[in-house]
Amino acid sequence: MEIDIMTRLAGYLWSLVWAVVASVGFAFGVGLALKVFNWLSTDIDEWEEIKNKNYGVAAIIVTLILMVGILVHRVI
């Protein structure tokens, strides 16, 4: 059984739409998570610490981004 070209193109279009939705959702989720994290940790400037090569703070930020990415992936 062969799939016609229009069905195949519709499938490609839906894949592209979901890829865009996922990337927008991921960007929004990561941005929101970083804002909340910065808001909750008022005693430390994470970005200044990362500029000063504080690898512990960088590991926390990377872990936060990865976890939000996994959560957004599961939701979408």
C-alpha positions as CSV (number, residue, x, y, z in Angstrom):
1,M,0.0,0.0,0.0
2,E,1.5,3.3,-1.1
3,I,0.9,6.6,0.5
4,D,0.1,9.4,-1.9
5,I,2.2,12.6,-2.1
6,M,-0.4,14.8,-0.4
7,T,-0.7,12.6,2.7
8,R,3.1,12.5,2.9
9,L,3.4,16.3,2.6
10,A,0.7,16.8,5.2
11,G,2.6,14.5,7.6
12,Y,5.8,16.6,7.0
13,L,3.9,19.8,7.6
14,W,2.5,18.5,10.9
15,S,6.0,17.4,11.9
16,L,7.3,20.9,11.2
17,V,4.5,22.5,13.1
18,W,5.1,20.4,16.2
19,A,8.9,21.1,16.0
20,V,8.1,24.8,16.1
21,V,5.6,24.4,18.9
22,A,8.2,22.4,20.9
23,S,11.0,24.9,20.4
24,V,8.8,27.8,21.4
25,G,7.6,25.9,24.4
26,F,11.1,24.9,25.4
27,A,12.3,28.5,25.0
28,F,9.5,29.9,27.1
29,G,9.9,27.2,29.8
30,V,13.6,27.7,30.1
31,G,13.3,31.5,30.2
32,L,10.6,31.3,32.9
33,A,12.5,28.7,34.9
34,L,15.7,30.9,34.8
35,K,13.7,34.0,35.9
36,V,12.1,32.2,38.8
37,F,15.5,30.7,39.8
38,N,17.1,34.1,39.7
39,W,14.2,35.6,41.7
40,L,14.4,32.9,44.4
41,S,18.2,33.1,44.8
42,T,18.7,36.8,45.6
43,D,22.0,36.4,47.5
44,I,24.0,35.3,44.5
45,D,24.4,36.7,41.0
46,E,24.6,33.4,39.0
47,W,25.7,35.0,35.7
48,E,28.5,36.9,37.4
49,E,29.7,33.7,39.1
50,I,29.6,31.9,35.7
51,K,31.7,34.7,34.2
52,N,34.2,34.2,37.1
53,K,34.4,30.5,36.1
54,N,32.5,29.1,39.0
55,Y,31.8,25.6,37.7
56,G,29.4,24.7,40.5
57,V,27.0,27.4,39.7
58,A,27.3,26.6,36.0
59,A,26.4,23.0,36.7
60,I,23.3,24.1,38.6
61,I,22.2,26.3,35.7
62,V,22.9,23.5,33.2
63,T,21.0,21.0,35.3
64,L,18.0,23.4,35.6
65,I,18.0,23.9,31.8
66,L,18.1,20.1,31.2
67,M,15.4,19.3,33.6
68,V,13.1,22.0,32.2
69,G,13.8,20.6,28.7
70,I,12.9,17.1,29.8
71,L,9.6,18.4,31.4
72,V,8.7,20.4,28.3
73,H,9.5,17.4,26.1
74,R,7.1,15.2,28.2
75,V,4.3,17.8,28.1
76,I,4.5,18.4,24.4
